[in-house]
Amino acid sequence: MDAPQSPSFQIPAVCQAGVVVDEGPNFQVRVETVPVPEPGPDDILIRLNVTGICSSDIHMMQNDLGTPKMSSFGVRSPGHEGAGIVVKVGANVTNFKLGDRAGVKPLMDTCGNCDLCWGDSETYCRAGVHTGLMTAGQCSSSREETPLTELPGTYQQYIVSPAKYASPIPDGVPDEIAAPIMCSASTVYCSLVESKLKAGDWAVFPGGGGGVGIQGVQLAKAMGMRPIVVDTGAAKRDLSMEMGAEAFIDFRETSDTSAAAIEVADGVGAHGVFVTAPAAYKTAASFIGNRIGAVIMCIGLAPANTMVVGEDPNTFIFKKLSVKGTLVGSRKDTAAALDFARRGLLKQICEVYPLHRLPKAVDRLRTGQVAGRIVVDFNLTE
């Protein structure tokens, strides 16, 4: 019997991408034709089928996190939640072959040689390359001469990734589920693990009807925790309850949101509060009630110098309260979250848009109109 032949792909010279215009508070997104980048010997070229749209993208385009601008790295297309197919491999690549499914995460590469990379904190590597903000040209010495504008985030259909940092996507996980897992699910999974909550513990998700929070609800449920969502609107209520929340508290309809959450949580309070909506930081500690040993997990990014998480020091002392922050999920976290999806425990929480509606999708997210997530399918025309 003849051995199966490897697939072959015709790679165009140009592709479509969402690019940022007037970076800053008044940014706009346009769909333009851009060059297809060339992978180096340690890289793969991925033809994305789907990209997620994340609130972090809004921060990057508004440039409100106190980080350098995207444009200072030559990046015009943000995005860090990609799922697609490997269409070209570099000469040194052994862990991917043509036709394999691959995902792109918020972190595109790390140095691999520092104490953070050697431990369990690779996502904090000081030399890390952040997808959709910094150029991957810093990853590979073989691309020192490559124009920076050719190495974008996942709003561009054809993108290069270091092979060692791309995530294999298992069979049975559709791209529209896999793409948000690259950031939102893996990030909140990391936070759930770091919280050390146990099965049966109450987990409150302020802003839990959004993209990160609703993935957290599903994962918390799958891990045996008892999720409570605090958010507003019928769409977010329906989605939250469908995805496993034990209670939904609408902060616009409830006079005392914290008291309502505490009442649900056995009349005592939450074991953990997972803050995905930055506006909720100022009230996060109120959900703890009289629970001893609870934890507040800081997940959602806020514009620089706009939010403070704090309490009377006696509260921390008498209630053994702790506050922890987590950044993004590691490769291990992403693999774990993908496995939850493979087992049917992470379900689709997104609306699917064609590329030409990307600017509209960004505007909806920017104005808080999205329940769950929006993903863009590069293959859709309508």
N, C-alpha and C positions, 0 to 999 in steps of 0.2 A: 504494500500500500504506500502510495506517495505521501511524503510528509506535507502537512498543510502549509500553503504559502503565506508569507507575511503580507498583510494588506499594504497597499501603496496609496499615497495621497498626493493629489495635485495641490500645491500650495500657491496661492495667488501672491502677487507682488504687493497688493494693497488689501485692506479690510476696513470695516466700519468700526467706529468707536465713539463713545460719548466723551467729549472733552469739555474742560472748564474754561469759561470765558469770564474775564473780570473777576478773578479770584479775590475773595474777601466778602464783606457783608452783603454785597449786591451781586454775587456770582450768578452766572447762568450756565446751563449745560446745553451743548449742541451736539448733534450727530454729524461726524465728518469722516472723510476718507483719509486713512493714514497708512504708512508703510508697515508691512509685516516684518517683524524682527527676525534676526538669524540667531539660532542657538549656538552657544559655544560648545567645546568638547565635553563639558560636564553638565550640560543643560538639556532640557527637553523643550520642544515647541508644542504648545497646547492650543488646539482649536476649541475654544469655549463654546458650549451649548447654552449655558446659563450663567448669569452673574446675579448675586444678591445685591440689594441696596441697603446699606447699613447707616445708622445714625452717625457713626464715626466718619463716614464719607462726607456728611454734611459739615461736620467739624473741620475736616481737612479742606473742604472747598471754601468755608467761611474763614479759615485760618484763625480760629479762636481758642486753640488749646495751648498757645504759648510755644508751639514747636516751629521749626523753620517752615516756610511755605513750600508747597509742592513744587512751585515753579523754580525755587532755588535749587532743586535737584533735576530740573528739566522735565518734570512729570506733568502731563496735562490731563491724563485720564486716571481718576481714582478707582476705588473698588478693591475688595480683598476677599470676596466670596465667589470663587469660580469653580465650575465643574465642566469637564469636557473630555476630549480625546487627544492622546499623544499622536502627533502627525509627523514629528521629526525628532530624532535622538542624536545627541552628540557622540563623538567617537569613543569617549570613555564611559558612557552610561551603560550600566548593567542591570539596574533595578526596574527599568521600564522598557517596554518594546512598543513598536508601532501598533496603534489600535487599542492600547490600554486606556482605561479610564483614569483620570487624574484630577485632583483638586488643588486649588491655590488658596492659601490661608493669609491671615493678616500679617504674619511674619514670613518673609520669603526666604530668609537665610540668616544664619548666625556664624560667628567665627569658629565655633566648635573647639576652641582651645583655651577658654577661660574657666574660672572656678564656677561660674554660673552655668555654662554649658555642660561642664562635667557633672554637675549636680542635677537638681530637679527644677532649675530656674532658667532654662535656656531662653525663655521668652523675654527675659530681662537683660539679655546679652547687650553690653554697651556698644558692640559693633553690629548689632542686629539691623537687618534691612527690612523696613516696614513697607509692605505692598501698597501701592497706590499713593504713597507719600514720597518714598525714596527710590532711587533708581537701582535696579538689579545690577547695573554695571559695576557696582562696588563689590559684587560677590565673586566675580570670576576675573582673574587677571587676563584671561584670554579675550575679554571684551573691553579692554582699556581704551581702544580706539572707537568703540561703537558709540554713535550719537546717543546722548541721554534720552532724547525725546522718543526713541524707539523702544523704550522699556517701561511700559505703563502698568497700571492696575487693571482690574478685571472688567472695567467698562469697555475694554478693547477685546475684540473677538480672538485674535491670535496673540498670545503672549508667551514670553520665555520664562521658565522657572528653573532654578538649580534642581537637578533630578533628586538630589539627596533630601530636599525639603518638601517636594510635592507629596500629596497624600493619595495613595491608591484608594479608589472608590469601589466597594464590593458590589457584586451582582445583586440585584434586587432592591437597590436604593436609587430611585429616580433622580435625575439631575436637579429637579426643582426642590427636592428634599436635601440632596447632598450639598448644594451650594450654600444655603444658610448654615449648615452644620459646620462649614469651614471656619466661621467666626462665632455666630450667636450661640449655637448649641455647644460647641467645644469650650467656649469661654464660660458659659454658665455651668457646664459640667465641672470644669475646673473649680469654680467657686463653690459648688455643692460639696465637692470632695474636700476642699480646704476648710469648709465650715465645720466638718466633723459631725454634722447632724446624723442621727440614726433613724432607722425605720420607726415610724410612729410619731416622730417629732413634727411639730407645726412649723411650716415655712411660709412666711408672708412675702408676697411679691408686689410691692408698690410699683405701679406701671406694668403689671404683669400681662396686660393684654397686648403689649408691643412685641416686636420680633424676638428680642432676647428673652424677655420675661416669659413668653408663651412656650418657648423651648424649655425654659427652666421648670415651668409647671409640669410639662410632660416627663422630664427627666426625674424631677423630685418624686412624682407619682410612681414612676418605674422603680425608683430606689426605695420605695416604701414610706416616703415622707407624706405629709398631709398639707397640700398647698392651699393657700388663701390668696386670692388676687384682689388688689385694691386698684381700681381704675374707673373709667367712666364710659358710658355708652352701651347701647344694646348690642352692637356688633362685637365689642370686646367681651361683654358678658357672655354672649352665646359661644364665642370661640373658647373662652376660658373654661366654661363648664364642660364643653365638648372634649377639651383636652385634659380634663382630669382634676380641675380645681374643686375642692370641697365646698367652697363658698366664694362668692363674688360680692365685693362691697363697692358700691358706686359712690365715689367721694362727692359727687354733686347732689346726690339724693340722700345722703346720710349726714345727720347733724354732727355726730361724733364718730368719725371713721375709726380712730384708734380703739375706742371703747367697743365698737362693733366687732373688730378683729379679735380683741382680747376675749370677748364673750364666746366667739366661735372656738378659740383656742383654749377650751376647757375652763374659761373664766380666769385663766392665769396669765396667758400671754404667749407670744411666739418664742420658739427655741432659736429661730434664725430669721433675719430680715434680709432679703436679697434685693438691693436697690439697683434697678436698671433704669429708672427714670430720674434724672438728676434733680428735678424739683422736689423729689421725696426725701432727699437727704436731711432736710431741716426737721422733719418729723419722724425719721426712721426709728429713733429710740423709743418713741411713744408706743410702738406696737409690742414692746417687750413686756409691758405690764409689770407683774410681780415675778416673772420667770427669773430664776437664778441660773447664771452660767450661760446666758444667751449670747448670740453673736450677731453683729451687723456686718454684712458683706457688701463692700463697695465695688460695683461693677460698671455702672453707666458713667461715661465720661461727661464732665460738665465743662463749659467754657472756663478758661483759666481765671482764678480769683473771683468766682461768682458764688461758690457754695462752701459751707463749712459744716462738718459733722462734729457735733459737740454736745456735752451734757455737763451737769454739775458733777464734779469729781466724785462726790459721795455716791452718785448713782452707779458709777463704775465700780466703786469699792463695795458697797452694800449688796449689789446685785451680781457681782462678778461678771460684769458686762465687758465684752471685747469688741473691737472694731478691726476688720481686716480688709485689705484691698487685693484684688486679683486683676491681672491685665488681660491676656488672651490665652486660649488653650494651647498646649504644646502639641507636638506630633502624636504623642501617646494619648492625650485627651481627645484629639480629633478622631483617632482610630477607635477609641472607646465609644464616642458619640455615634460614629458611623455604624458601630455594631448594634447599638440600641435601635437605630433605624432599620438595619437589616432584619432585626427580630420583630419589627412592626411596632416598636414602642416610641418611636418618634415619627409623627405623621406630618403630612403637608400642612403648613400654616401660612401659605403665601398666595397672593394674587400673581398671575403671570401676565406680563406685558411684552409686546414686541419692541424691538430696539427703537423704532421711530417714536415710541411713546416714553422713552427714558426720561426726557425732560419733565414730562407730566408726572411720572412716578416720583422723581426727586422732589418736585414741588409738593406733592401730597405728603411725603415723609417729613419734609421740612416744616409743614404746617400742622403736623400731628394728626393726620386724617387716616392713618393706616392701622388696622387691626391685624396683628401678626406681621407678616413680612411681604414685600414686593420683590419678585425676581423678574429679570429680563431674559427672555429666550431669544437668542440671536437668530434662530431658525424660523421664527414666526414672522409673517408679513402683515397680518391683520390682528 
